[in-house]
Amino acid sequence: MALKSSFDYHPKANSPILYSPGVDPILQLDPNTFEDTIFDPENQNAFIVEFYADWCGYCRNFMPTYKEFARQVQRWGSVVKVAAINCADSFNTEVCCANGIQTIPTMKYFPRNTRNYTDGIKLTADSHSLVGDLKEELLGYVINDYNQNKYEDWPKFQYMEENGQANDLWTDIDSANFSVIVFEQNDTDATQLMMDLYPYKNQVDVKRAQDSSPLLKNLEINEYPYAVMYKKGEDKPVFMAP
């Protein structure tokens, strides 16, 4: 019988864990749950997993950062969930070895369609990384995952067409009454806002546009990123801000 982890799940363990089930928005993994959680073909989200050791000083120092990171990206849960496993626990040795863990802490991104351990991608972020560093690197992997698979139930991360017009804002939008365009020069400028607002997709739609978009005409924008909000049925923006 499949056993998937949840935020309330207490892992089978012989050693202490650094994160609190039911308190920290971090899935606890162990051999009973790792494969059923990460490799489930029905998954609609990807995962980022920290492999740590409870006795490791670097891991303990990094713990508040990972907790805050998990808290800040909790709203991204329909796209990517945060998880962790204690590699110092002998019960978890086989899973950590299968993931090729040689240093701790190590973080890996598992794409939505992950089917085996080798699909995991090691992050360059380490115990010295800040929350912003983790978010930026994670977004890069999420965008790459989307570009390869174009998941219909993820945010539409592709840029608006170069010949787009204002009425294109409402293409493929069913219920949202507001649409935001983020004009950007950096690939992660708009994607973080898209992820933050995705839980409210029935109220607000977010699209990306490059700084060369013809939609910039008459908007007098000369700094990036820049957000422009439109209300359905109105031609002029109702809000503009960098």
C-alpha positions in Angstrom: 0.0 0.0 0.0 1.4 3.4 -1.0 2.3 5.7 1.8 2.7 9.4 0.9 4.1 12.0 3.3 2.1 14.9 4.5 2.9 17.9 6.6 1.7 16.1 9.7 3.6 12.9 9.0 6.1 11.8 11.6 8.9 9.9 9.9 10.0 6.5 11.2 13.3 7.4 12.8 16.0 6.3 15.2 17.5 9.9 15.4 16.1 13.3 16.1 14.8 15.4 13.2 15.4 19.1 12.7 11.9 20.1 11.5 8.6 19.8 13.3 5.7 17.9 11.6 2.5 19.9 11.7 4.4 23.1 12.4 7.0 23.6 9.6 5.6 23.5 6.1 8.2 20.8 5.2 7.3 17.2 4.2 9.3 14.6 6.3 10.5 11.7 4.2 11.8 8.3 5.1 12.1 4.9 3.2 8.4 4.3 3.7 7.4 7.5 2.0 10.2 8.7 -0.3 9.3 6.8 -3.4 5.5 6.9 -3.0 5.7 10.7 -2.5 8.4 11.8 -5.0 7.9 9.2 -7.8 4.1 9.1 -7.8 3.0 9.4 -11.5 -0.2 11.2 -10.3 1.9 14.1 -8.9 0.9 17.5 -10.0 3.8 19.2 -8.3 7.6 19.0 -8.2 9.7 18.8 -5.0 12.8 20.3 -3.4 14.3 18.0 -0.9 17.0 18.8 1.7 19.3 15.9 2.7 20.7 16.7 6.1 22.2 15.2 9.3 20.7 16.1 12.6 24.2 16.3 14.2 25.7 18.4 11.5 26.6 22.0 12.6 26.2 23.4 9.1 22.8 21.7 8.9 21.7 23.1 12.2 22.9 26.6 11.2 21.0 26.3 7.9 17.8 25.1 9.6 16.3 28.6 10.2 17.0 29.5 6.6 15.3 26.4 5.2 12.3 26.9 7.5 11.9 30.5 6.4 12.3 29.4 2.8 9.6 26.8 3.2 7.3 29.3 4.8 7.8 31.8 2.0 7.2 29.3 -0.8 4.3 27.5 1.0 1.9 29.2 -1.5 3.8 27.6 -4.3 2.6 24.2 -3.1 0.5 23.4 -6.1 3.7 23.7 -8.2 6.5 22.6 -5.9 6.6 21.3 -2.3 9.4 21.5 0.2 10.7 18.3 1.9 13.6 17.0 4.0 15.2 13.7 5.1 17.7 13.0 7.9 20.7 11.1 6.3 22.2 10.7 9.8 19.5 8.2 10.6 20.5 4.6 9.8 16.9 3.9 8.8 17.4 6.4 5.9 20.8 5.3 4.7 19.6 3.4 1.7 17.5 6.3 0.4 20.4 8.8 0.9 22.8 6.5 -0.9 20.4 6.0 -3.8 20.3 9.8 -4.1 24.2 9.9 -4.2 24.4 12.2 -1.2 28.1 12.8 -0.3 28.0 16.1 1.5 25.4 17.6 3.8 23.3 19.6 3.6 22.5 18.8 -0.1 19.3 20.0 -1.8 17.9 18.4 -4.9 15.0 19.4 -7.2 12.8 16.5 -8.4 10.8 17.4 -11.4 7.0 16.7 -11.5 7.5 13.7 -13.7 10.3 12.2 -11.6 10.3 8.4 -11.8 13.6 7.4 -10.2 16.4 8.7 -8.0 18.6 9.8 -10.9 16.0 12.3 -12.0 16.9 14.5 -9.0 18.9 17.6 -9.8 21.4 18.9 -7.3 21.1 22.6 -6.4 24.2 24.7 -6.2 22.8 26.4 -3.1 24.4 25.3 0.2 24.4 26.0 3.9 25.6 29.5 3.3 22.8 30.4 0.9 20.1 32.9 1.8 16.4 32.5 1.3 16.5 34.7 -1.8 19.2 32.5 -3.3 17.1 29.3 -2.8 14.0 30.9 -4.3 15.8 32.2 -7.3 17.5 28.8 -8.1 14.3 26.9 -7.4 12.4 29.2 -9.8 15.0 28.4 -12.5 14.4 24.7 -12.2 10.6 25.2 -12.1 10.6 27.2 -15.3 12.9 24.7 -17.0 10.5 21.9 -15.9 7.6 23.8 -17.4 9.3 24.7 -20.6 10.0 21.0 -21.2 6.5 19.7 -20.4 4.1 22.7 -20.6 1.9 21.4 -17.7 -1.6 22.7 -18.2 -2.3 23.1 -14.5 0.9 25.2 -13.8 1.2 28.9 -14.4 1.8 29.9 -18.0 5.4 30.8 -17.8 6.0 31.5 -21.5 6.3 35.1 -22.7 3.3 36.8 -24.4 3.7 36.8 -28.1 5.8 39.6 -29.5 2.9 40.9 -31.6 0.5 40.7 -28.6 -2.2 43.4 -28.0 -4.0 44.4 -24.9 -7.0 42.2 -25.8 -4.7 39.2 -25.7 -4.6 39.5 -22.0 -7.9 37.7 -21.6 -7.0 34.7 -23.8 -7.5 31.5 -22.0 -8.8 33.3 -18.9 -12.2 32.1 -17.6 -13.0 33.8 -14.3 -10.3 36.3 -13.4 -11.4 39.9 -13.5 -7.8 41.3 -13.4 -4.8 40.6 -15.5 -1.2 41.7 -14.6 1.6 41.9 -17.2 5.1 42.0 -15.8 7.6 43.5 -18.2 11.0 42.1 -17.4 14.6 41.8 -18.4 15.5 39.1 -15.8 13.9 35.6 -16.2 12.8 35.4 -12.6 11.3 38.9 -12.2 7.8 37.9 -13.1 7.9 34.2 -12.2 8.0 34.8 -8.5 4.9 37.0 -8.7 3.2 34.4 -10.8 3.9 31.7 -8.2 2.9 34.0 -5.3 -0.4 34.8 -7.0 -1.2 31.4 -8.5 -3.4 30.4 -5.5 -5.6 33.3 -6.5 -5.7 32.5 -10.2 -9.5 32.7 -10.3 -9.2 36.4 -9.4 -5.9 37.6 -10.9 -4.1 36.3 -13.9 -0.3 37.1 -14.4 1.6 37.1 -17.6 5.2 37.7 -18.6 6.3 40.1 -21.3 9.8 41.1 -22.5 11.1 44.6 -22.5 10.8 44.6 -26.3 7.0 43.9 -26.3 4.8 46.3 -28.4 2.5 46.4 -25.4 5.0 48.9 -23.9 3.9 51.5 -26.5 2.3 54.5 -24.8 3.0 53.1 -21.3 6.1 55.2 -20.8 8.0 52.5 -18.9 11.8 52.9 -18.6 12.6 50.6 -15.7 12.3 46.9 -15.1 10.7 44.8 -13.8 7.4 46.7 -14.1 3.9 45.5 -13.4 0.8 46.8 -15.2 -2.7 45.7 -14.1 -5.8 45.7 -16.3 -9.4 45.2 -15.3 -11.6 43.1 -17.6 -13.6 45.3 -19.9 -11.3 48.3 -19.6 -8.6 49.3 -22.1 -6.4 51.4 -19.8 -4.4 50.1 -16.9 -5.9 50.5 -13.4 -2.5 50.2 -11.7 1.2 50.5 -12.7 4.3 50.1 -10.5 7.9 49.0 -10.7 
